[in-house]
Amino acid sequence: MSEQAADVTGVDGKRDDDYEHHGGFPKYEAVTPGPDWARFVEGMRTLQDLAVSVDAPDDVVAQAADQVEKLAAVLTPYVVPEGRSPAGRTIELPGRGSLLMPPWHIEKFGPDGVRSAGEFRRYHLGGNGAAHGGTLPLLFDDLMGMIVHAYGRPISRTAYLHVNYRAITPLNTPLTVEGSVDRVEGRKTFITAQLKKGDTLLADCEALMLELLPGQP
Ligand SMILES: CCCCCCCCCCCCCCCC(=O)SCCNC(=O)CCNC(=O)[C@H](O)C(C)(C)COP(=O)(O)OP(=O)(O)OC[C@H]1O[C@@H](n2cnc3c(N)ncnc32)[C@H](O)[C@@H]1OP(=O)(O)O
């Protein structure tokens, strides 16, 4: 497993040497895990989809539960502290290799904004074929974190995230989400983003990201 420092160069081209000292945040570094990590994560995503969509006979559920318990026993000895797992740090994988994140690919990452593309799956179902309303703030919040980072701002937390739902967000349909920094005022970074299906606006979002003070969690 090889590690490389995340790019923490500011928009002015100067490296942010204070990066590690903002708030109490651990430093996250991008990682390239071994060849089976992608297969493992995709397999787990398929299991998530199945776990919310099957209605299997009791004996089949019992078999599945036995296997899940065995799998958990295999993995449990390898639990590591926050920031050490490849989950969330594997830039080239959908959702950066984290099951928490929708499996979307980053298409653009820079000071002028971040765009990613992907689909919501059965796991993300809310009702009547639409994505759960709570999955959109998750997608937007993660995007906001990446936009702040790509803009070269210090580690910041979401103070507010305002989502407007403009149209139903379908499952299993290619979508894009894109946002950029509107303005910076002291510790405050104001960001807007849009979720689209083709040219159709599904949702838009405005967020205030606040730079953490030393020691803030
Ligand atoms: C491997 C490589 C990967 C690379 C690629 C990925 C990179 C990835 C990076 C990860 C980056 C993490 C991204 C986490 C993103 C979350 O999701 S964080 C989780 C959700 N957010 C939280 O839990 C935050 C909880 N809240 C807090 O901790 C505190 O309220 C805060 C936000 C730190 C602010 O507290 P504070 O420092 O005491 O701020 P305070 O003095 O009250 O306010 C400062 C100013 O902001 C204003 N303000 C504060 N809150 C609000 C509000 N809600 N509305 C309006 N104004 C407000 C105040 O009025 C004040 O304004 P001024 O008077 O100065 O004009």
The ligand as an SDF file (V2000), in Angstrom:
LIG
                    3D

 65 67  0  0  0  0  0  0  0  0999 V2000
   -7.2100   11.6310    1.2300 C   0  0  0  0  0  0  0  0  0  0  0  0
   -7.3090   12.9220    0.6460 C   0  0  0  0  0  0  0  0  0  0  0  0
   -8.6980   13.3380    0.4850 C   0  0  0  0  0  0  0  0  0  0  0  0
   -8.7840   14.6930   -0.0480 C   0  0  0  0  0  0  0  0  0  0  0  0
  -10.1780   15.0720   -0.4680 C   0  0  0  0  0  0  0  0  0  0  0  0
  -11.0870   15.0990    0.7340 C   0  0  0  0  0  0  0  0  0  0  0  0
  -10.8370   16.2880    1.6480 C   0  0  0  0  0  0  0  0  0  0  0  0
  -11.8410   16.2120    2.7030 C   0  0  0  0  0  0  0  0  0  0  0  0
  -11.4680   17.1990    3.7910 C   0  0  0  0  0  0  0  0  0  0  0  0
  -12.2920   16.8990    4.9830 C   0  0  0  0  0  0  0  0  0  0  0  0
  -12.9740   18.1630    5.3690 C   0  0  0  0  0  0  0  0  0  0  0  0
  -13.9190   17.8570    6.5090 C   0  0  0  0  0  0  0  0  0  0  0  0
  -15.2870   18.3110    6.0240 C   0  0  0  0  0  0  0  0  0  0  0  0
  -16.2460   18.0180    7.2200 C   0  0  0  0  0  0  0  0  0  0  0  0
  -17.5770   18.5190    6.7470 C   0  0  0  0  0  0  0  0  0  0  0  0
  -18.5760   18.1460    7.8870 C   0  0  0  0  0  0  0  0  0  0  0  0
  -19.4630   17.3740    7.4370 O   0  0  0  0  0  0  0  0  0  0  0  0
  -18.4370   18.6440    9.3460 S   0  0  0  0  0  0  0  0  0  0  0  0
  -19.7820   17.8270   10.1750 C   0  0  0  0  0  0  0  0  0  0  0  0
  -20.9880   18.7040   10.2820 C   0  0  0  0  0  0  0  0  0  0  0  0
  -20.6640   19.9240   10.9640 N   0  0  0  0  0  0  0  0  0  0  0  0
  -20.5020   19.9760   12.2980 C   0  0  0  0  0  0  0  0  0  0  0  0
  -20.6010   19.0080   13.0230 O   0  0  0  0  0  0  0  0  0  0  0  0
  -20.1690   21.3440   12.8540 C   0  0  0  0  0  0  0  0  0  0  0  0
  -20.7220   21.5310   14.2730 C   0  0  0  0  0  0  0  0  0  0  0  0
  -20.5500   22.9040   14.6700 N   0  0  0  0  0  0  0  0  0  0  0  0
  -19.3740   23.3680   15.1700 C   0  0  0  0  0  0  0  0  0  0  0  0
  -18.4440   22.5960   15.3960 O   0  0  0  0  0  0  0  0  0  0  0  0
  -19.2500   24.8350   15.4070 C   0  0  0  0  0  0  0  0  0  0  0  0
  -20.5260   25.4030   15.4260 O   0  0  0  0  0  0  0  0  0  0  0  0
  -18.4120   25.5350   14.3010 C   0  0  0  0  0  0  0  0  0  0  0  0
  -18.9810   25.2720   12.8740 C   0  0  0  0  0  0  0  0  0  0  0  0
  -16.9520   25.0300   14.3860 C   0  0  0  0  0  0  0  0  0  0  0  0
  -18.4320   27.0360   14.5010 C   0  0  0  0  0  0  0  0  0  0  0  0
  -18.1800   27.2830   15.8610 O   0  0  0  0  0  0  0  0  0  0  0  0
  -17.3780   28.6050   16.3050 P   0  0  0  0  0  0  0  0  0  0  0  0
  -15.9690   28.5140   15.8300 O   0  0  0  0  0  0  0  0  0  0  0  0
  -17.6100   28.7700   17.7400 O   0  0  0  0  0  0  0  0  0  0  0  0
  -18.0700   29.7040   15.4090 O   0  0  0  0  0  0  0  0  0  0  0  0
  -18.8750   30.9900   15.8790 P   0  0  0  0  0  0  0  0  0  0  0  0
  -17.8960   31.8910   16.5850 O   0  0  0  0  0  0  0  0  0  0  0  0
  -20.1400   30.6080   16.5460 O   0  0  0  0  0  0  0  0  0  0  0  0
  -19.2470   31.6010   14.4680 O   0  0  0  0  0  0  0  0  0  0  0  0
  -18.2810   32.1760   13.6050 C   0  0  0  0  0  0  0  0  0  0  0  0
  -19.0270   32.9800   12.5880 C   0  0  0  0  0  0  0  0  0  0  0  0
  -19.8220   32.1010   11.7680 O   0  0  0  0  0  0  0  0  0  0  0  0
  -21.2180   32.4070   11.8940 C   0  0  0  0  0  0  0  0  0  0  0  0
  -21.9830   31.1680   11.9470 N   0  0  0  0  0  0  0  0  0  0  0  0
  -21.7030   30.0610   12.6870 C   0  0  0  0  0  0  0  0  0  0  0  0
  -22.6620   29.1250   12.4690 N   0  0  0  0  0  0  0  0  0  0  0  0
  -23.5260   29.6520   11.5700 C   0  0  0  0  0  0  0  0  0  0  0  0
  -24.7090   29.1620   10.9590 C   0  0  0  0  0  0  0  0  0  0  0  0
  -25.1730   27.9430   11.1930 N   0  0  0  0  0  0  0  0  0  0  0  0
  -25.3630   29.9730   10.1080 N   0  0  0  0  0  0  0  0  0  0  0  0
  -24.8900   31.2300    9.8320 C   0  0  0  0  0  0  0  0  0  0  0  0
  -23.7670   31.7440   10.3800 N   0  0  0  0  0  0  0  0  0  0  0  0
  -23.1090   30.9520   11.2470 C   0  0  0  0  0  0  0  0  0  0  0  0
  -21.3410   33.1850   13.1960 C   0  0  0  0  0  0  0  0  0  0  0  0
  -22.4710   34.0180   13.1850 O   0  0  0  0  0  0  0  0  0  0  0  0
  -20.0260   33.9560   13.2170 C   0  0  0  0  0  0  0  0  0  0  0  0
  -20.1620   35.0120   12.3140 O   0  0  0  0  0  0  0  0  0  0  0  0
  -19.4170   36.4460   12.6040 P   0  0  0  0  0  0  0  0  0  0  0  0
  -20.0040   36.9480   13.8770 O   0  0  0  0  0  0  0  0  0  0  0  0
  -17.9310   36.1250   12.7300 O   0  0  0  0  0  0  0  0  0  0  0  0
  -19.7290   37.2710   11.3760 O   0  0  0  0  0  0  0  0  0  0  0  0
  1  2  1  0
  2  3  1  0
  3  4  1  0
  4  5  1  0
  5  6  1  0
  6  7  1  0
  7  8  1  0
  8  9  1  0
  9 10  1  0
 10 11  1  0
 11 12  1  0
 12 13  1  0
 13 14  1  0
 14 15  1  0
 15 16  1  0
 16 17  2  0
 16 18  1  0
 18 19  1  0
 19 20  1  0
 20 21  1  0
 21 22  1  0
 22 23  2  0
 22 24  1  0
 24 25  1  0
 25 26  1  0
 26 27  1  0
 27 28  2  0
 27 29  1  0
 29 30  1  0
 29 31  1  0
 31 32  1  0
 31 33  1  0
 31 34  1  0
 34 35  1  0
 35 36  1  0
 36 37  2  0
 36 38  1  0
 36 39  1  0
 39 40  1  0
 40 41  2  0
 40 42  1  0
 40 43  1  0
 43 44  1  0
 44 45  1  0
 45 46  1  0
 45 60  1  0
 46 47  1  0
 47 48  1  0
 47 58  1  0
 48 49  1  0
 48 57  1  0
 49 50  2  0
 50 51  1  0
 51 52  1  0
 51 57  2  0
 52 53  1  0
 52 54  2  0
 54 55  1  0
 55 56  2  0
 56 57  1  0
 58 59  1  0
 58 60  1  0
 60 61  1  0
 61 62  1  0
 62 63  2  0
 62 64  1  0
 62 65  1  0
M  END
$$$$
